[in-house]
Amino acid sequence: MKPVTIYTTAWCPYCHRAKALLDKKDVSFTEIDVTMDAKRRDEMAAKAGRHTVPQIWIGDTHVGGSDDLHALEREGKLDAMLAA
């Protein structure tokens, strides 16, 4: 399975929703909490071109946010992206 990285904040409901989907699918992920970390948030924004959380990567592919992750799941594309 490809590595999954998700940038989050503690209070973000969309972050919790994205993590819940990954947990439901038994996908391990690296969580980078940018709640009080401006340097990491700037890193995320530079990589993603977005300032909102969550921002999710599967391997080297930027998926986007929670809605994007759930759309991949609805379209039946998420499992193929996760496969190594």
Buried (B, 14 or more C-beta within 10 A) or exposed (E): EEBBBBBBBEEBEBBBBBBEBBEEEEBEBEEBBBEEBEEBBEBBBEEBEEEBBBBBBBBEEBBBBBEBBBBBBEEEEBEEBBEE
